[in-house]
């Protein structure tokens, strides 16, 4: 507010501040319309898949997939759940995704701590080495990796086949190898924003490097760890490429590869596959909604000053 002096009384007069200019009403309407249309375009495939899953195959065969009317029920969801043996493959995905996620975040946080909190000659080179693995197309290493996996033998308690290429451990290992670089890059940038005085104070109190990492730095990285956990769970859980290449035994494959069980040799029921795909997508939605608050706060860190 601006303070002025009146001529008659000599007392200061308070002048109210000028009203803030609001964006034009037309511009806001166009912005909202654009956001609504964009949201509908993103949701259109999901809504169409749900609509297809509610219709029997006989209706779509008679009237076509782009049609309205007929019978609507949840029979395709129950049929997909039983025919594809989804509970068994959900367990396979859980066995693969959870260990891969935990090991990836643990290893990447260790690398990020060393790169962000210690100064040495190969500091940046180490981070570039981990990050460079994400730039390599996965399809380029199919043949050498598959041959290497076939040569490595494992004890029976780790793999029933005795080989790395047809085991949960081998699939977990490849996910950790490909995802650690990205997580280390994100975590190292975040750890650089943590004041070094915290580590120096812990060092004065006699804390070792491990204790600084585990009790000082890592608890402060919870928002970014939650954001990475949401992303990594989605990426590892939705993997179809490595699950098909490395898993030779069909009963050991994760849930995404199990959707192939709904396709026949001479006949494909797309209504049934749409229902199965929607069921498979439920865990990723659950993880996102559970970690939604931490995920958004982790993505917006540093967006505002103060």
N, C-alpha and C positions, 0 to 999 in steps of 0.2 A: 504494500500500500504506500501511497505517496502522501507526505505531510506538508501542508501549506499553512501560511499565517494569514488570518483575516485582517482587513483594514480597519474595521470598526472596533472589535474587541481585542485584537492583538493575540488571540488564543489560536493555537494550532488547529487547523481543520484537517480532518482525515478524508482523503479522497479514495473511494473504493477502487480496487484494481479493475482494469478493463476486462470484460468477459473473454474467456478463451474462445478462439475461433474453432468451430466444429467443422468436420469435413462435410462437404455438400451431401445433402440427403440422397441425391441421385447416385453419387459415387458409392455410398454405403449400400444402396439397393443393388447396384451392379455387382458389388463385392459379395454380398450375401447370395445373390443368384448364381454367381460363378462357383462359390463354395458348395452350394447345394447340388448343382449340376455335376461338379467333379466328384462329390461323394456318391451320387447315384451311379456314375460311370464306374467307379471302383467297386460298388456293391452289386452292380448288375450281374456279373457272372455268378456270384455267390447266391443271389436271389433266384436266378434262373436254374442253378443246380438244385436248390431246395425245392423249387416248383416241379422240376423233373423228377426228383426223388419221391414226391408225393403221388405221382401218377403211375398206374400200372402200365406194364409194357404193352398190353393189348390196346390201351387208349392211344398211346403215341404211335403204335404201328398202324392203327386205323386212321387217325386224324393228323398225324405228324407231330413233331416236337414243338413246333410253333403253332399252337392251337390252345383253345380254352374250352373247358367242359370235360365231362367224363366223371370218373370216380377218383376220390382223393383219400388216401389212408397212409398209415405208417408201416405197411407190410414190407416195403423195400428195406427199411431200416432194420427190422427184426431179421429179415432173410439175410441181409449182408452180415449182420453180427454173427449169425450161426454158420452160414455157408463158408465164409472166409476165415472162420475160427479167430476172430479178432481179439478175444481175450488173451490167447496164447501169444500172438504177435505184439500185442500191447506190452506184455511182459518182456519180450525180446527187446523192444525199443527202450524200455525203462532200464534194462541191464546195460544197454549200450550208451544211452544218452547221459544218464546221471553220472557214471564214473568219468566219461569223457569231459563233461562240463566241469566237474570238480577239479580234475587234474589240469585241465586247460587254464582255469582261473588261477590255480595255485602256482603253476610254473610261470605263467605270464606275469603274475604279480611279483614273483621273485626276480625275474629278469628286469621288470620295470623299476623295481626298487634299486637294483645295482646301477642301472643306467641313469636314473634320476638323482640319486643321492650321493653317488661317488664320482669323482673326477679322475679319469685315467685316460691314457692315450687312445685306447680302442673303444672308448665309450660309445661314440656315434656309430662306429663300424659294427659293433655288436648289435645295436638296434636295427641297423640296415640289414644285417644278415638275417635276423628273425623276420623282418618285414618283407624281405625279398621273396620269401617262400610263398607269399600270397599273390605275387605277380606271375608265378609259374602256372600255366593252365594245367588243370588236373588231368586232362585227357592226354597230355604229352608224356606222362610217366606211367601210363597203364601197363605197357609191356614190361619195362624193367622192374617195376614194382611188383607185378604179378609173378614174374620169374623169381624175384628175391623172396617173396612170401612163400613160394612153393619149396624153396631150399631150406628155409628156417624151420627147425623142428621144435615142438613144444611138448612139455610133459602132459600126460593124460588129464591131470586135474585142471589144466588151463585150456585144453582143446581136445575134444573126443577124437578128432581125426588125427591129432598129432602134428598138424601143419598150421602155419600162421594164416594161410589164405582162407581157411574155412573156420574161423573162430571169432568169438566176441572180442577177444583181446586184440586181434589184428585190426578189426574195424575201429575199436577205440583208439588204437595207436595212430591210425591214419588221420582221424579227426583231430586228435591232440596236435599232431604235427602241422596240420594245415591251419588250425585256428589260433595257435599260440602267438604267432607273429602279429596278427591284428590286435589281439587283446593286449599284448605287451606294448604296442605302439600307443594305444589309447590310455592305458594305465600310466605309462611313463610321462605322458604329457600332463596328466592330472596330478601325479605325484610331485611334479616340479612346482605346482602352485601351493603345495603345503609348505609353510614357513620352515626354514632350516633350523630356526631357533628351537623348535620342538625336539629335533634330533640332538642338537647340541646340549640341551638341558638334560635329556636322557643319558647322553654320554657322560656328562659331569656326574650324574648319579650312579655311574658304573654300569649302565646298560650296554650289553653287547650289540653287535649289528643285528643278530637274529631277534633280540628282544625289541630293538627299535622297529624292525620290520613288522613283527607279530603284534606288539602291544601299542605301538604309537602310530605308525603310518597306515597299516592295514585297516584298523577300525575307522579311520577317517575316509577310507575309500569305499564305504558301503554304498553310497548312491551310484557311483560309476560301476561298481561290481554288480549291483542289481540290474543296471541297464545292460551290461554285457551279458549277464546270465540270461536275460530275456531273449536277447538276440542270438546268443550261442545255442540256447535250447531249441529255438525255432530252426536254426540252420542245421544242427546235428540231427534233430528229430525228423526233419523233412528230407533228409538225404536219401536219394534214390540211386545215384550213380554208383557209389562205392558199395552200397548194400547189394547191388545186383552183380557187380564185377567180382567182389572178393568172397561173397557168400555162395558156396556151391550147393550146400544143403538147404532145401527150401524151408524146412521147419525152423532153421536158425535165423532166417531173415527178419528184419524189422518190419514194422507195420506198413510202411510206405511200399515196400516191395511185395507185401502180402496182398495188395490190391489186385495183383495179377491173377490171384486165385479166382477172382470173379469173372474173368474172361475165359470163354470157351474156345475150343479149336475152330469151330465153324459158326459160332453164334456169340454175339456180344449184347448183353442187356445193359444199355447205358443208364437206364433208370436205377438199376441195382448198383452200378458203379458210382453214380452220383451220390446215392445214400451212403455207400461205404466211404467215399471221400470226405463227406461231411462229418461222419463219425470220427474219422482219423484226425480231422482238424480240431476236434474239441480240446485235447490237452494243451495245444499251443494257445488257444484262447483263454483257458483257465490260468495258465502261467502268466499271461499278459495282464489279466484282470487282477490277479493276486499281487503282482509286482508293479501295477500301473503307476502308483504314486512315486515309487522309487525310480521307475524307468523314466518318467517324465522329468523328475528332478535331476536325474543323472544326465539326461540329454541337454538340459537347459543350464547346466553349471557354467558359470562364467558369462552368461548372456547379459546379466545385469551387473552394474557397478554398485559397490557399497555393500 
